[in-house]
């Protein structure tokens, strides 16, 4: 009876709370403009949102937009009641201190950006008085990169409601002349196509996108909340075989070099493919598909090699061979038969790829080494710095290394550093249905070398960005910026020296004058230089250590502050009216996800209950969602009981069992996973491999619908690895020897197990087994969540992590939903659960049933007496 009273009272509390939660119907976005100006491939975009509070009381009004990853935010301001509130860019440590001080005062402060595949998110809010207005204005800048022979300006439109005055205006001015312009993206098709106007006149182009309110509701990615999609402006400029296009202003210059109609250089390429157990399933299938497509694209004068690796190295052939029909057919058969198995020896695999290229020093050709992996090195040499050193010595600057990181289990920083140290780049391949197209698309970027050993020379130039490039590929572009010494254009002489096939060529034009932007002061070229310099300094900083690293970091931060760029080293403090909460915007690195944090001691944070739509990592408040989800969230009542008493809500509290909810992610066509609850604080058998004497146990924490507080890995009676959420400590015990492992340290080995500690994950690798323990934070407490990322090849394993999801069929939906599992009909409830196996955690719909039914075994089989 007591629990019924509690639930009814809580519903009343939520109904009262509903009036205080932000409701977008209470305010009106009456104008939303996106203006983008592109000159010399440098885009400056301004998003302006004008919002009115139509209510008779103050309301919290939100500004929420997405921008390209490659961009730097350079300005944010709010106009409220005649006052201007400008955001201030500060060093990240200084901004973090301001954030911490805000938290200590009981305010809600947060890091407010997040990362998607190509976009980052900016979100803030401000309280606006009754019948008053606010204008938000965000400016960001980016140097567009030329790939596949074109530039792409991506504009994401998501105003959160249909807007009467919605406009996108794009203006492009290129002195070289615009060769073509097109408009693509999800907002350019069907119902919205006639809302686009495109004009092209030699050096200038205009694109206008003015959809009506009705059109904003009718398109493929539209609805009652308006549009949510991309407009992509695609264009290129006129090319010649000369020096390219140089533009200068106020003592700075930018040089775009992309000669056309050069003969292609035959290439030598070695593909090094990870086939460890974690590549199993769709990843290995997509890799096979992409590799076969790539092999089909090789020219007959190309030479190539294939290496696959787990803890062993497998060669298609030990030396490079010509890409003739016979060899290609044999290689495709080899690719068809790539199977996942074993652990991951990245060091030996890359060294063997480098050896093959070094042994094939073919004059007049260009060599390329491409590595594809989805995980950490877990066998052979596992020290990351040692691997990087070995690879750098083996390649010795003779050819670039391109690293493709498949998914989010991979240590992307490790791959990025190794690529940059060897004149290459790293690229993340997202686990999605188009992963094979991502792989093929990357290869096409480097498929056609036109020049090697490119040196950009500027007599009379100083403070130059990167001037040496190992290779120039068809469809790409080399960009260099710098200062003109004493602003003396007469003594400024640019030229380019490079190798084309087996001959040295020079690009210069002594009769050509460097184009000026005119007599009016224009800092755009200077900002291109600053943007490019900061980007390259950040890459350089990643490769260095010690005093050199700090020097480069300091230089990058000073430039970021001078030009008000929000970079990984700086943050923007969002200035608001007195009494408002403090927001701090920072730019996350690749793969990092920022979150909004609720300050300790503040009011209960209900926002974490409901995930925002559209795949955002932010959270929205919704009393309706809370009401419908009350069965899942009864624990909130007890968790925040003191707060409820303080607000004089009548409440009767009785003890209730602590519930932890588990997901069994579905397979095949079953899109809705099964879920079940464990009641109370118990110790679970997570994994047991009898033949290897390896077991993993976990102790559930005291956080409702949380995870584990401790996880112990046992090898033999005297070898253990202990992970503790509260102390944030990883302890490795080998008999009487005890070591403590911290993030960033070299991996530890005990018996057959390797331990790698990162900022938010601990990797436990043993032969063909990879256990990843993720670390999360909920309600100010840390929790652990284990995921078996790589299954052993044998079947003699048991434990919760070894359970395969049951195959089910929905046999009845009214009046009670029933699932059929192994000829048994089971009553289920449509509910939700947090999936902690990914970062950030997401909420998923699931079929809730008893633990015994979901596991198809008694729950007692998974309980153990001690860790």
Secondary structure as GFF3:
##gff-version 3
##sequence-region A 1 867
A	DSSP	alpha_helix	2	18	.	.	.	ID=ss1
A	DSSP	three_ten_helix	24	26	.	.	.	ID=ss2
A	DSSP	beta_strand	27	39	.	.	.	ID=ss3
A	DSSP	beta_strand	42	53	.	.	.	ID=ss4
A	DSSP	beta_strand	59	68	.	.	.	ID=ss5
A	DSSP	beta_strand	72	80	.	.	.	ID=ss6
A	DSSP	beta_strand	83	86	.	.	.	ID=ss7
A	DSSP	beta_strand	88	91	.	.	.	ID=ss8
A	DSSP	alpha_helix	92	104	.	.	.	ID=ss9
A	DSSP	beta_strand	110	111	.	.	.	ID=ss10
A	DSSP	beta_strand	119	128	.	.	.	ID=ss11
A	DSSP	beta_strand	133	143	.	.	.	ID=ss12
A	DSSP	beta_strand	151	157	.	.	.	ID=ss13
A	DSSP	beta_strand	165	173	.	.	.	ID=ss14
A	DSSP	beta_strand	178	184	.	.	.	ID=ss15
A	DSSP	three_ten_helix	186	188	.	.	.	ID=ss16
A	DSSP	three_ten_helix	190	195	.	.	.	ID=ss17
A	DSSP	beta_strand	196	201	.	.	.	ID=ss18
A	DSSP	beta_strand	204	209	.	.	.	ID=ss19
A	DSSP	alpha_helix	215	218	.	.	.	ID=ss20
A	DSSP	beta_strand	222	223	.	.	.	ID=ss21
A	DSSP	beta_strand	226	227	.	.	.	ID=ss22
A	DSSP	beta_strand	229	237	.	.	.	ID=ss23
A	DSSP	beta_strand	245	249	.	.	.	ID=ss24
A	DSSP	beta_strand	252	257	.	.	.	ID=ss25
A	DSSP	beta_strand	267	274	.	.	.	ID=ss26
A	DSSP	three_ten_helix	277	279	.	.	.	ID=ss27
A	DSSP	alpha_helix	282	297	.	.	.	ID=ss28
A	DSSP	beta_strand	303	309	.	.	.	ID=ss29
A	DSSP	beta_strand	313	315	.	.	.	ID=ss30
A	DSSP	beta_strand	321	322	.	.	.	ID=ss31
A	DSSP	alpha_helix	325	336	.	.	.	ID=ss32
A	DSSP	alpha_helix	346	358	.	.	.	ID=ss33
A	DSSP	beta_strand	366	373	.	.	.	ID=ss34
A	DSSP	alpha_helix	384	395	.	.	.	ID=ss35
A	DSSP	beta_strand	400	406	.	.	.	ID=ss36
A	DSSP	alpha_helix	412	420	.	.	.	ID=ss37
A	DSSP	beta_strand	426	429	.	.	.	ID=ss38
A	DSSP	alpha_helix	435	446	.	.	.	ID=ss39
A	DSSP	beta_strand	449	459	.	.	.	ID=ss40
A	DSSP	beta_strand	461	462	.	.	.	ID=ss41
A	DSSP	beta_strand	468	473	.	.	.	ID=ss42
A	DSSP	beta_strand	478	484	.	.	.	ID=ss43
A	DSSP	three_ten_helix	485	487	.	.	.	ID=ss44
A	DSSP	three_ten_helix	489	491	.	.	.	ID=ss45
A	DSSP	beta_strand	493	500	.	.	.	ID=ss46
A	DSSP	beta_strand	503	507	.	.	.	ID=ss47
A	DSSP	beta_strand	515	516	.	.	.	ID=ss48
A	DSSP	alpha_helix	524	543	.	.	.	ID=ss49
A	DSSP	alpha_helix	546	562	.	.	.	ID=ss50
A	DSSP	beta_strand	570	574	.	.	.	ID=ss51
A	DSSP	beta_strand	583	586	.	.	.	ID=ss52
A	DSSP	three_ten_helix	607	609	.	.	.	ID=ss53
A	DSSP	three_ten_helix	613	615	.	.	.	ID=ss54
A	DSSP	alpha_helix	623	628	.	.	.	ID=ss55
A	DSSP	alpha_helix	635	639	.	.	.	ID=ss56
A	DSSP	alpha_helix	641	646	.	.	.	ID=ss57
A	DSSP	beta_strand	659	664	.	.	.	ID=ss58
A	DSSP	beta_strand	673	679	.	.	.	ID=ss59
A	DSSP	beta_strand	683	689	.	.	.	ID=ss60
A	DSSP	three_ten_helix	690	692	.	.	.	ID=ss61
A	DSSP	beta_strand	694	700	.	.	.	ID=ss62
A	DSSP	beta_strand	708	714	.	.	.	ID=ss63
A	DSSP	beta_strand	719	724	.	.	.	ID=ss64
A	DSSP	beta_strand	729	734	.	.	.	ID=ss65
A	DSSP	beta_strand	737	741	.	.	.	ID=ss66
A	DSSP	beta_strand	748	750	.	.	.	ID=ss67
A	DSSP	beta_strand	753	757	.	.	.	ID=ss68
A	DSSP	beta_strand	761	766	.	.	.	ID=ss69
A	DSSP	beta_strand	769	778	.	.	.	ID=ss70
A	DSSP	beta_strand	781	790	.	.	.	ID=ss71
A	DSSP	beta_strand	797	798	.	.	.	ID=ss72
A	DSSP	three_ten_helix	800	802	.	.	.	ID=ss73
A	DSSP	beta_strand	809	812	.	.	.	ID=ss74
A	DSSP	beta_strand	818	821	.	.	.	ID=ss75
A	DSSP	beta_strand	824	827	.	.	.	ID=ss76
A	DSSP	beta_strand	829	835	.	.	.	ID=ss77
A	DSSP	beta_strand	842	848	.	.	.	ID=ss78
A	DSSP	alpha_helix	851	855	.	.	.	ID=ss79
A	DSSP	three_ten_helix	859	862	.	.	.	ID=ss80
###
